[in-house]
Amino acid sequence: MSNVTSVKIGKKPQPVTLSDNAAQKVAALMAEEGGEDLALRVAVRAGGCSGYSYEMFFDSDISSDDIVGEQSGVKVVVDSESAELLKGSTLDYTDGLQGAGFHVSNPNATRTCGCGSSFS
């Protein structure tokens, strides 16, 4: 597993920590987008086969109640509602024979589905 770097924002720890591999991949994807003011937004939404699903996308719209941090040069944003469900999670990126993609390891998930993007 890659090294993981965590950053505290004020008194609140960042709900999601990016592995080195994830931070490098996100930085590369952001560079392709060409947006210097973009942040990686990580969120949890109702839905999916297990109750909740993860959302990740680039965003430049940051609300005053968002938790904002920077990890390995990548700005990461989590809305306050998702923060509780993501607390202590790690976002990793793997690229191997079984395929490439991002994976969230969430200690708050009591059940996950086979797709890996839904939990409860």
N, C-alpha and C positions, 0 to 999 in steps of 0.2 A: 504494500500500500504506500502511497505517496506521503510525503511529509505534509502536515496540516498546520496552517498558520491562522491563529485567531486574533481578532482585534476587538478591543472594548471601545464602545462609543459612550463617552460620558460615564455614567454609572451602569448602563445597560450593556451586557455582552451581546455580540452579534448572534442572532438566533441560528444562522447557518454559517458553517465554516467551509471554505473551499480548500480542497486538496491542491497540491502544487499542480498536478495534471489538469484539474478542472480550471484553475486560474489561468494556466497557459492557454488552454483551448478557448476559454471565454475571451481572453485578451486577443487571440488571433481572429476569432469571429467578429469581435467589435471592430478590429482594424479593417476587416473586409467591409463592414457596414459604413466605415468612414465617419462615424459619429463620435467626436471627442467628448460630448456632453452626455453620452449614454451610460446607463447603469444596468446591471443585471438585476432584474426584479425576480424574486423567488416568492411564490405565494401558494396558498392552499385554498382550494375551492371545493364546495360541496359537489359531489358527483363521483363517478367512477364506480367500479363494481364492489369496492370495499367501503364506500362512504365518502371519502375525500380523495382528491387528486392533486398532484403537484402541477404548478404552472411555472415556467421560466421563460422570460422574454426580455428584450432590451427596452428600456424605458427612459425617457427624459423628463417625465412628469413626476415630481417627487412632492408628496404631501407633507404637511408639518408634523403629522403624527407617525410618519414612516420612520423606521429604524434604518439609518444609513451608516455604512462602514466601508472601509477599503481594505482589501486583502490582496497582497501581491500585485498591487497596481490596478486592481479591478474594483470599481465601486459596486457595492452590493446593497440592495434596497429590499426591505421586508415590511409589509404593512403590519400595523399593530395587532390585528386579529389573527393573522397567520403566524405571528411571532411565537405565540404560546404553543401552537401545534408543531412548530419547527424547532423549538428550543433544544439545543444540543445536537442538532443534525449536522451531517457532513455531506457535502456535494462532491462527488468524485467523477472523473472521466476516465474511461478505459477504451482502448483501441486494440482489439485482438482478433483472434480467429473466430470467436463467437459473435463478433460484431463490435461496433463502436457506439458509445453513447454515455450520457450522464446518468448517474445513479445516486439517489438520496438514501443515506443511512440515517434513519430517524428512530431515536430511542423511545419516542412517545407512541410509535405505531404498535398496536397490540395485534394487528392482523394486516397482512398485505396480500395482494393478489398476484397471480403469475406474471402479469405484464410489468410489475415493478413500479408503476406510476400511480397506483391507487392503494389507499390504506385506511384503517380505522383505529 
